[in-house]
Amino acid sequence: MRIIPAIDIIDGKCVRLSKGDYATQKIYNENPLEVAKQFEAHGIQYLHLVDLEGAKSNQIVNYKVLEQIAIKTTLQIDFGGGLKSDADLRIAFESGANQITGGSIAVKNPELFQKWIVKYGSDKIILGADANNRKIAVSGWMEESSEDLIPFIQNYQNKGIEYVICTDIAKDGMLEGPSFELYQEISETIPRIKLIASGGISTFDELPRLAELGCEGTIIGKAIYEGRISLKQLENYILNQ
């Protein structure tokens, strides 16, 4: 199972939210590149980078942070937040993203998102399936759509999607543990999907449980920043897999 730390960006700074609420913003580091280099130094190869300002706006905002991390580290970066047009996607890839995650766009403009899957390939485009009460949420999680989570993923798998990041919004940033039952249901219902768990990771012991459920990767944010899971623990986990 891949270990994928998260860096969320507002005003060019590394922040975390609770349940996606922008009012709960907490700054952890003024320099995201410094954080990314710490990850890299502990053998981590992947990064989930989210442009929180972009997620609320109509376009990508913090692409310069992406560019800086891509140039100055070897991390494989999955970038999301504010990708709403062909121009946004081009900027993201030109700035060094290895993959992009589309969430709101997959709900609001499915024709464009499907075009991206065809044009860039399923190894480059990740489906962002962020859910509140099993309904897909969009626009930086400020809106709830009528889309049910599992049929939403199944529909896009039929259109070529291989990777999906599933976040249970009620768990995100709360350090209360991930949605094991939800991930088990997704793994059993959609067995060929490459499921990346996100939201609620609070202790190291949860990682092997997610691996047993068949998760291809897991995104870890606040548990690292709050010292619940150490980078040394993650380094050892990666080495011993």
Secondary structure, DSSP 8 states (H G I E B T S, - for coil): -EEEEEEEEETTEEEEEETTEEEEEEEEES-HHHHHHHHHHTT--EEEEEEHHHHHSSS---HHHHHHHHHH---EEEEESS--SHHHHHHHHHTT-SEEEESHHHHH-HHHHHHHHHHH-TTTEEEEEEEETTEEEETTTTEEEEEEHHHHHHHHHHTT--EEEEEETTTTTS-S---HHHHHHHHHHSTTSEEEEES---STTHHHHHHHTT-SEEEE-HHHHTTSS-HHHHHHHHHH-
